[in-house]
Amino acid sequence: CCTRYKHTPRDPEMIHNLENRLNRMVGQLNGIKRMIDENRYCGDILTQISAVESALRNVGYIIMEEHVNTCVREKVLQGDNEVLGETLELMKKLK
């Protein structure tokens, strides 16, 4: 479809924080791959998978909070209440 962009730029500190979190997850995913290659114990691999899932979910919550405080707020102030339904659907996806 089409690419959309935020009107309000993200805070550089937030970007740095998110990038650090994502880089840590990439490292964890590479570690999981290595564990599988090394035929490591299933329980240990599952523990690492759970950690990555939790970390990714937390990044989603940070982005959702920013979305509500910027994008949603701006659209509601402009009279566009359709964004509320979209936001509810996005919240369901983060579960």
N, C-alpha and C positions, 0 to 999 in steps of 0.2 A: 504494500500500500504506500503510504507516505511517511516520511520521517518528520517527527515533531521535535521541537526544541523548547526548553524552558525560557521564559521571559526574564526571570530573576536568576542571575548567575549563582552558582554554588560557591560557598565560602571556600577559599583556598585551603584552610585548615581542615574543613570537612572532606574535601577532595583528597588531601594527603592521608587523612585517617581511613577513608574508604579504600584507597589504593593499598595502604599497608595491610588492611584486613584481607583484601582480595589476594594480594601477593602471598600472605600467610596460607590462605586456602589453596592456592596453586601449589605451594610447597607440600601441604598436607596431601593433596591429590597425587602428587608425584610420589610421596611416601607410600601411599596406599598401593599405587601401581607396583612400586618396588617390593612391597610386602607380598603381593600376589605373585610376582616373578620369583620371589625367594621361597614360595610355598609356606608362608608364615601361618600361624594359628588363626583359624577363622574368627574366633572371639576377639582377638587383637585387631584384626582388620575391621570388623564390625564396629568396634569402639572408635576407631579413627573415622569411619564413615559417619557415625553419629556426631562426632565433633565437627566435621565439615558441614553437615546439614545444619547444625545449630548455629555455626558461624555465619553461614549463608542466610539463614532466616533472620539473624540479627542485623545483617546488612540490609535486608529487605525492610525491616522495621525502621531503621534509620532513614532510608529513602522514603518510606511511607510517611513518616513524621514530617520530613522536609516537603513532600508533596502536598500534604494538608496545609502546612504553614505558608506555602508559597503559591503553587499552581492552583490549588482548590480555592484558597482564600481570594486570589486575584480574580478567578472566573466568577465566583459568587458575587463579589463586589461589582462585577461588570453585568450582573443579572443572568449569568449562565448557570442555572441550577442543575443542568444535565450532568455536570461534573460530579455531583453528589452520588448519583447512581453508578457512574463509572468507578468512583472511589470505593464504594461498597463492594463492587465486583472485584476490584484489586485486593481489597482486604481479605476476601474469601480465598483468593489464590495464595495468599501468604501463610495460610494455616499450617 
